[in-house]
């Protein structure tokens, strides 16, 4: 029989799960009315944090229900991600339209904006279905029941044991190994897939660190800030790569739509100047973001950011009998994000 993790770990995990459930529940009505795009962003981030928690503490989940909960959150994250990505694209195009140097560029970008808004409306329908599934599945109630009772014991049980610190070190180290494994590959700016994979790995590293941040007071503040910067730059590179791949096809589709509706192209070429302009803009932006990321990456290595991180993570192992959580300075008793 597989041995259960010690009680301190199960209590810590319970606190993390319950915190993210609270965030998700707060954001659901805001996402449903679709007036604040940041609500989608916040809920997406929370769902990703929840996935990280459920993955890190898989051995704390009920054997039969755990995988089902993970699948439910994964589907919710997917719907939120598609909506958020389209929201970001809509903002990007709208901002560009406001700063166009030539009115002849507007038709193409206005048509692009129209198509993005149509796509977002369809995605909202899918998102509402996922939200309904999430709320009516009973999984939220199951998780609250599973973790609520044990979380209440956080004042009775000393949480900051060597085993919890060991798990923190192992999980963060494993996530960092995956993230840093792309370093040489992304030295080539044409390695689009590796840059995207590094972005995903960076998100995971950040969320894993956030899970354990309260164990170390403010000593993970700097590496977390670095990971947010890395995530922003890699995300901006990815956004530009998506535009580069999608825009040529957009022109072809609009030409086909025009022919199908009017029986001829009927001035569909008027869309081309704006789309070509936007494509050149995103290509230029991509080069800037890429160079910025490589420069910052080298600076982070020179500054010893990662070495300092693992020195902090290893401190509790110097004398396990005297393990004392740095977070007790702030009287933080249970896991969560600062």
C-alpha positions as CSV (number, residue, x, y, z in Angstrom):
1,X,0.0,0.0,0.0
2,X,1.3,3.4,-0.9
3,X,2.2,5.4,2.2
4,X,0.4,8.7,2.7
5,X,2.4,11.9,3.1
6,X,2.8,13.2,6.6
7,X,0.1,15.3,8.1
8,X,2.0,18.6,7.8
9,X,2.2,18.2,4.0
10,X,-1.5,17.3,3.7
11,X,-2.5,20.3,5.7
12,X,-0.3,22.6,3.7
13,X,-1.7,21.3,0.4
14,X,-5.2,21.7,1.7
15,X,-4.7,25.3,2.4
16,X,-3.4,25.9,-1.1
17,X,-6.3,24.1,-2.7
18,X,-9.0,26.0,-0.7
19,X,-7.4,29.3,-1.4
20,X,-7.5,28.8,-5.2
21,X,-11.1,27.5,-5.0
22,X,-12.0,30.8,-3.3
23,X,-10.4,32.8,-6.0
24,X,-12.1,30.8,-8.7
25,X,-15.5,31.2,-7.1
26,X,-15.1,34.9,-6.8
27,X,-14.2,35.4,-10.4
28,X,-16.9,33.1,-12.0
29,X,-19.7,35.8,-12.0
30,X,-17.3,38.4,-13.4
31,X,-16.1,36.1,-16.2
32,X,-19.7,35.2,-16.9
33,X,-20.8,38.8,-17.6
34,X,-17.8,39.4,-19.8
35,X,-17.3,43.1,-19.0
36,X,-13.8,42.9,-17.5
37,X,-11.2,41.0,-19.5
38,X,-8.9,41.0,-16.4
39,X,-11.4,38.7,-14.6
40,X,-10.7,36.1,-17.3
41,X,-7.0,36.6,-16.8
42,X,-7.2,36.3,-13.0
43,X,-9.3,33.2,-13.2
44,X,-7.0,31.6,-15.7
45,X,-4.0,32.3,-13.5
46,X,-5.8,30.8,-10.5
47,X,-6.8,27.7,-12.5
48,X,-3.1,27.3,-13.4
49,X,-2.1,27.6,-9.8
50,X,-4.7,25.1,-8.9
51,X,-3.3,22.6,-11.5
52,X,0.2,23.2,-10.1
53,X,-1.0,22.4,-6.6
54,X,-2.9,19.3,-7.6
55,X,0.2,18.1,-9.5
56,X,2.7,18.8,-6.7
57,X,0.5,17.2,-4.1
58,X,-1.0,14.3,-6.1
59,X,-0.3,11.9,-3.2
60,X,-2.5,14.0,-1.0
61,X,-5.5,13.6,-3.3
62,X,-8.1,10.8,-3.1
63,X,-7.0,8.0,-5.5
64,X,-10.3,7.9,-7.4
65,X,-11.4,11.5,-7.3
66,X,-8.0,13.2,-7.7
67,X,-7.6,12.6,-11.5
68,X,-11.2,13.6,-12.1
69,X,-10.6,16.9,-10.3
70,X,-7.4,17.5,-12.3
71,X,-9.3,16.9,-15.6
72,X,-12.0,19.3,-14.6
73,X,-9.5,22.1,-13.8
74,X,-7.6,21.3,-17.0
75,X,-10.7,21.8,-19.2
76,X,-11.6,25.0,-17.4
77,X,-8.0,26.3,-18.0
78,X,-8.3,25.5,-21.7
79,X,-11.5,27.5,-22.1
80,X,-10.1,30.4,-20.1
81,X,-6.8,30.4,-22.0
82,X,-8.5,30.6,-25.4
83,X,-10.7,33.5,-24.3
84,X,-7.8,35.3,-22.7
85,X,-5.5,34.9,-25.7
86,X,-8.2,36.4,-28.0
87,X,-8.8,39.2,-25.5
88,X,-5.1,40.1,-25.7
89,X,-5.2,40.0,-29.5
90,X,-8.3,42.3,-29.6
91,X,-6.5,44.8,-27.4
92,X,-3.4,44.6,-29.6
93,X,-5.3,45.3,-32.8
94,X,-7.4,48.1,-31.3
95,X,-4.3,49.8,-29.9
96,X,-2.6,49.6,-33.3
97,X,-5.6,51.1,-35.1
98,X,-5.5,54.1,-32.9
99,X,-1.9,54.8,-33.8
100,X,-2.0,54.0,-37.6
101,X,0.1,56.4,-39.7
102,X,-2.1,56.1,-42.8
103,X,-5.9,55.8,-43.1
104,X,-5.5,53.3,-45.9
105,X,-4.2,50.8,-43.4
106,X,-7.5,50.9,-41.4
107,X,-9.7,48.6,-43.5
108,X,-7.6,45.5,-43.0
109,X,-7.2,46.0,-39.3
110,X,-10.8,46.8,-38.8
111,X,-11.8,43.6,-40.5
112,X,-9.3,41.7,-38.4
113,X,-10.7,43.2,-35.3
114,X,-14.2,42.3,-36.4
115,X,-13.2,38.6,-36.9
116,X,-11.5,38.5,-33.5
117,X,-14.6,39.9,-31.8
118,X,-16.7,37.2,-33.6
119,X,-14.3,34.5,-32.4
120,X,-14.4,35.9,-28.9
121,X,-18.2,35.7,-28.8
122,X,-18.0,32.0,-29.8
123,X,-15.4,31.4,-27.2
124,X,-17.6,33.0,-24.5
125,X,-20.3,30.5,-25.3
126,X,-17.8,27.7,-24.8
127,X,-16.4,29.3,-21.7
128,X,-19.9,29.6,-20.2
129,X,-20.4,25.9,-20.8
130,X,-17.2,25.1,-19.0
131,X,-18.2,27.3,-16.1
132,X,-21.6,25.6,-15.9
133,X,-19.9,22.2,-15.9
134,X,-17.5,23.3,-13.2
135,X,-20.2,24.6,-10.9
136,X,-22.7,21.8,-11.4
137,X,-20.2,18.9,-11.4
138,X,-20.1,18.8,-7.6
139,X,-16.3,18.7,-7.7
140,X,-15.9,22.0,-5.9
141,X,-18.0,20.7,-3.0
142,X,-16.0,17.4,-3.1
143,X,-12.7,19.3,-2.8
144,X,-13.9,21.6,0.0
145,X,-15.1,18.5,1.9
146,X,-11.9,16.6,1.3
147,X,-9.6,19.5,2.3
148,X,-11.7,21.6,4.6
149,X,-11.5,19.4,7.7
150,X,-7.7,18.8,7.5
151,X,-7.0,22.4,6.7
152,X,-8.7,23.4,10.0
153,X,-5.9,21.5,11.8
154,X,-3.3,24.0,10.7
155,X,-3.1,25.6,14.2
156,X,-2.8,22.2,15.9
157,X,0.0,20.7,13.8
158,X,3.5,22.1,13.2
159,X,3.6,22.4,9.4
160,X,7.2,23.4,8.7
161,X,8.8,20.0,8.8
162,X,11.9,18.8,7.0
163,X,9.7,16.8,4.7
164,X,7.8,19.8,3.5
165,X,11.0,21.7,2.8
166,X,12.4,18.7,1.0
167,X,9.4,18.5,-1.2
168,X,9.7,22.2,-1.9
169,X,13.3,21.8,-2.9
170,X,12.7,18.7,-5.1
171,X,9.6,20.2,-6.9
172,X,11.2,23.6,-7.6
173,X,14.5,22.0,-8.7
174,X,12.7,19.6,-11.1
175,X,10.7,22.5,-12.6
176,X,13.8,24.6,-13.0
177,X,15.7,21.7,-14.7
178,X,12.9,21.5,-17.4
179,X,12.9,25.3,-17.8
180,X,16.6,25.7,-18.1
181,X,17.0,22.7,-20.4
182,X,15.8,24.9,-23.3
183,X,18.6,27.5,-22.8
184,X,20.9,26.4,-25.7
185,X,18.0,25.7,-28.0
186,X,16.5,29.2,-27.7
187,X,19.8,30.8,-28.6
188,X,18.6,30.3,-32.1
189,X,15.6,32.7,-32.6
190,X,14.1,30.5,-35.3
191,X,13.4,27.7,-32.8
192,X,9.8,28.8,-32.3
193,X,8.6,25.6,-30.8
194,X,11.4,25.5,-28.2
195,X,10.7,29.1,-27.2
196,X,7.1,28.3,-26.7
197,X,8.0,25.1,-24.7
198,X,10.3,27.2,-22.5
199,X,7.5,29.7,-22.0
200,X,5.2,26.8,-20.7
201,X,8.0,25.4,-18.5
202,X,8.6,28.9,-17.1
203,X,4.9,29.2,-16.1
204,X,5.1,25.9,-14.4
205,X,8.3,26.9,-12.5
206,X,6.7,30.2,-11.4
207,X,3.6,28.5,-10.1
208,X,5.6,25.8,-8.3
209,X,7.6,28.5,-6.6
210,X,4.5,30.4,-5.6
211,X,3.1,27.3,-4.0
212,X,6.0,27.2,-1.5
213,X,6.8,30.9,-1.3
214,X,5.4,31.3,2.2
215,X,8.0,28.9,3.6
216,X,10.7,31.4,2.9
217,X,9.3,34.8,3.9
218,X,10.3,37.2,1.1
219,X,13.4,35.3,0.0
220,X,11.7,34.0,-3.2
221,X,10.5,37.5,-4.1
222,X,13.5,38.2,-6.5
223,X,13.4,34.8,-8.4
224,X,9.6,35.1,-8.7
225,X,10.1,38.6,-10.1
226,X,12.6,37.2,-12.6
227,X,10.2,34.5,-13.6
228,X,7.4,37.0,-14.2
229,X,9.7,39.0,-16.4
230,X,10.8,35.9,-18.3
231,X,7.2,34.8,-18.7
232,X,6.2,38.2,-20.0
233,X,9.0,38.3,-22.6
234,X,8.5,34.7,-23.7
235,X,4.8,35.3,-23.9
236,X,5.3,38.4,-26.0
237,X,7.6,36.4,-28.4
238,X,4.9,33.7,-28.6
239,X,2.2,36.2,-29.3
240,X,4.2,37.7,-32.2
241,X,4.9,34.1,-33.5
242,X,1.1,33.4,-33.5
243,X,0.5,36.6,-35.5
244,X,3.2,35.6,-38.0
245,X,1.6,32.3,-38.5
246,X,-2.1,33.5,-38.6
247,X,-2.0,36.7,-40.6
248,X,-1.2,35.3,-44.1
249,X,-4.0,32.8,-43.7
250,X,-6.4,35.6,-42.6
251,X,-5.9,37.4,-45.9
252,X,-6.6,34.2,-47.9
253,X,-9.8,33.5,-45.9
254,X,-11.1,37.0,-46.4
255,X,-10.5,36.7,-50.1
256,X,-12.4,33.4,-50.2
257,X,-15.2,34.9,-48.1
258,X,-15.5,37.8,-50.5
259,X,-15.6,35.6,-53.6
260,X,-18.2,33.3,-52.0
261,X,-20.5,36.2,-51.1
262,X,-20.1,38.5,-54.1
263,X,-18.9,36.0,-56.8
264,X,-15.8,38.0,-57.3
265,X,-13.0,39.5,-55.2
266,X,-14.8,42.9,-55.0
267,X,-11.9,45.0,-53.7
268,X,-10.8,42.5,-51.1
269,X,-7.3,43.7,-51.7
270,X,-8.1,46.8,-49.6
271,X,-7.5,44.7,-46.5
272,X,-3.9,43.8,-47.6
273,X,-2.0,47.0,-46.7
274,X,-3.2,47.1,-43.1
275,X,-2.5,43.4,-42.6
276,X,0.9,43.6,-44.2
277,X,1.7,46.6,-42.0
278,X,0.6,44.7,-38.9
279,X,2.6,41.7,-39.8
280,X,5.8,43.8,-40.3
281,X,5.1,45.5,-37.0
282,X,4.8,42.1,-35.1
283,X,7.9,40.8,-36.9
284,X,9.9,43.8,-35.7
285,X,8.4,43.6,-32.2
286,X,9.4,39.9,-32.1
287,X,13.0,40.7,-32.8
288,X,13.1,43.3,-30.0
289,X,11.4,41.0,-27.5
290,X,13.7,38.1,-28.4
291,X,16.9,40.2,-28.0
292,X,15.6,41.6,-24.7
293,X,15.0,38.1,-23.4
294,X,18.4,36.8,-24.3
295,X,20.0,39.9,-22.8
296,X,18.0,39.5,-19.6
297,X,18.7,35.8,-19.4
298,X,22.5,36.4,-19.5
299,X,22.1,39.1,-16.9
300,X,20.2,36.8,-14.6
301,X,22.9,34.1,-14.9
302,X,25.7,36.7,-14.2
303,X,23.8,37.9,-11.2
304,X,23.6,34.3,-9.9
305,X,19.8,34.4,-9.6
306,X,19.4,30.6,-9.8
307,X,22.4,29.8,-7.6
308,X,20.9,32.1,-4.9
309,X,17.5,30.5,-5.3
310,X,18.9,27.0,-4.5
311,X,21.0,28.3,-1.7
312,X,17.8,29.6,-0.1
313,X,16.0,26.3,-0.7
314,X,18.8,24.2,0.8
315,X,19.2,26.2,4.1
316,X,16.6,24.0,6.0
317,X,18.7,20.9,5.3
318,X,21.8,22.2,7.0
319,X,20.4,21.1,10.4
320,X,17.1,19.4,10.1
321,X,16.6,19.2,13.8
322,X,16.4,22.9,14.0
323,X,14.3,23.6,11.0
324,X,12.5,26.9,11.5
325,X,10.3,28.4,8.8
326,X,11.5,31.9,7.7
327,X,7.9,32.7,7.1
328,X,7.2,32.6,10.9
329,X,8.7,36.1,11.0
330,X,5.5,37.1,9.2
331,X,3.4,34.7,11.3
332,X,2.3,32.8,8.2
333,X,0.8,29.5,9.4
334,X,-0.4,27.9,6.2
335,X,0.5,27.6,2.5
336,X,-0.5,30.2,0.0
337,X,0.7,32.9,-2.3
338,X,2.1,36.2,-1.0
